[in-house]
Each structure stands twice: as C-alpha cells, then as structure tokens.
Amino acid sequence: MRAAVIGTGSMGFSHARVYAELDGVELVAVADPSATARARVANTYRPEVYDDYRTMLEREKPDLVTVAVPTQMHVDVACEVMSRGIHVLVEKPLALTVEDGQTIIDTAREFGVKLSVGHIERFNPAIIELKRRLRAEELGRIFQVRARRVSPFPGRIQDVGVILDMASHDIDVIRHLLGSEVDRVYAETARKAHATCEDLLSAILHFSNGVIGVLDVNWLTPAKVRQLAVLGEGGMYLCDYLTQDVYWYKNTAIEDTWESLNMFRGAMEGDMVKVHFKKQEPLRAELESFVKAVREDLEPEVNGTDALVAVDLSLTLAESGRLHVPIVPRLVREAAC
C-alpha cells in the first residue's frame, strides 16, 4: 500500500518513520511547506518530497495518508485528500470545532473512504490490558477514573490549548474504558504561560453510568507525568502510559466476600500486583490497525464519531472553565432533542 504524510513536524516525522518500517507498506511521499522539515524526512527515509500537498496527491496517488498539519488546517486538508478517494488518518484532535469535525466525517462518508483519528493512547498496551481486565469485571463496580497528564509547555503547540491537545487523550480513553457517555462536566481553567489558550485544567466528568472522571492536565509541570487510575470495589488499577506499566492495588476488605459486592462497605490495603503483558510502540500499533482497516475494509479502531465526541467534550470543558458552571455537552443536548 502506498502511504504518504502531510505535515512532517514532530508527529508527522514519526508517522513517516513507521510507514517506512511497516511490511506491505511503501512510504512514497511527504509534503510540508518547510524545506527543513522535508529534508529531515528525505535524508532519512528517501520518499519523494513536496512543498504542496495537492501536487503530491496528484502525482503520487497514495492509497492512504496521514494528515499531521496544525489543527486549524485539518478540515481543509483532510477533505481535499478524501475527495480524491484516498483513506485518511487525521492526527488528533479531529478539528477545532464540532462543525468542522462533522464536515470531515460527512466527506469521508460521501467519498466512501476510511477515516481514522490519531487517539494514540487507545493503542497503548497498558490501556489495552486495562480494558481487558475491566471487561472481565475484575474490579467489580467502577467508582472513579482519575487522569493526570502534566508536562512542561511544548513551544510547538500554538493553535490549541491544553484541553484539545492533551486532555482529549484522556477524555477518549476514559470513554473507551467505561463504554459510557458523559452527561455533564465542570472545569476550572487558567492561562499562565501560553500566549492565547488555557494551559491548566482541573475538571470533573459525570458519566451516565454514575462513574466520576477527574482530569488534572497542564503544561506547567517540570516533570512529565502520564497516569490513569481506575478505582472500584476490588481496589485500584494504576496505569503509567510512559512506562506501559499497570499495577493492581487490591482491596482486601472484599476478598472473602466477593459474592456480596452489593454490600460494599469500604476498603482495606491489600497486595500490590504488577501486571505483565507484551509491550509495543503505540504509534506502530495504531498505523498497523489503520492499514488493516483499509486493506480489509474494516471500521477503524478510532472512527470519526469517537473523535467528534472528544472534540465536543473538550470544547465543553473550555466553556465551563470560562463560565465557571457545570455544562451538558452539546452532542448530548442535541441527541435529547
């Protein structure tokens, strides 16, 4: 399959690398207006390079394309690619607005192409293992999911704030793990270092199944932390995205009465077990999944609808942060009408 990448910044370069390494895939071309960015890929992987992505599409006719341009350009670039019958993976977030996101989804449907979105944490082996264990109900009823995603400010991110760029990862992962929708949110936000957008978020998500989601996200922390904790009757799972480790802190208060979980009365400290599973690079798994969806005519693992919900929830959190009130997400309100 002939693959191409539009936008060869940090993430686009990584996509080019993985395409160049995948069996059955040929990285035929990349496009970027920056000569420096183009040269970096060209010198390493030897694809054809273009300063204009339209020229690249016309001459190279790829089967699939990664769109890794700034978020504000996603709708124009993705729709142009799909209008030529080419399958697309759009880096997250899907779009700056719900309207633009819906336009991308509608265009994919109109031209009969696959649309996937780069919510890469779905492909983290730690999340895959955690999802498997939650499905098996090893934790019993789930009470709360708490995400902490903090790091120094990345100067390359200028067009969106920390919610769309970072919190959208955890929004998507928590929805994926719970299989439930958010019915209201409350957020506090602040801007301390970013020139135009929020760079700190503290938020609560209330899910329709009663689980509480808690987000602690910022670009103000000297140390990079990527963690997710799932609290339930059986104890707590702690997941580290960076090391791909999962730990199970057991609740011994219920070990002898598991059949009576409806009588949950609290928690006592128990054993901590490190969970073992096979680790792999999430981006490679993501692109392998995308290629498989194209080759075998399957629904992508992360489709446009999933990504649109993440955009809507991100924008709702930003609005709540501005107004300091709880808000029902737009897509939830529209579905109720």
Secondary structure, DSSP 8 states (H G I E B T S, - for coil): -EEEEE--SHHHHHHHHHHHHSTT-EEEEEE-S-HHHHHHHHHHH--EEES-HHHHHHHH--SEEEE-S-GGGHHHHHHHHHTTT-EEEEESSS-SSHHHHHHHHHHHHHHT--EEEE-GGGG-HHHHHHHHHHHTTTT-SEEEEEEEEE----TT--SS-HIIIIIHHHHHHHHHHHT--EEEEEEEEE-SS-SSS--EEEEEEEETTS-EEEEEEES--SS-EEEEEEEETTEEEEEETTTTEEEEEEEGGGTT-GGGGGG-----EEEEEEE------HHHHHHHHHHHHHHHT---SS-HHHHHHHHHHHHHHHHHHHHTS-B--HHHHHHH-
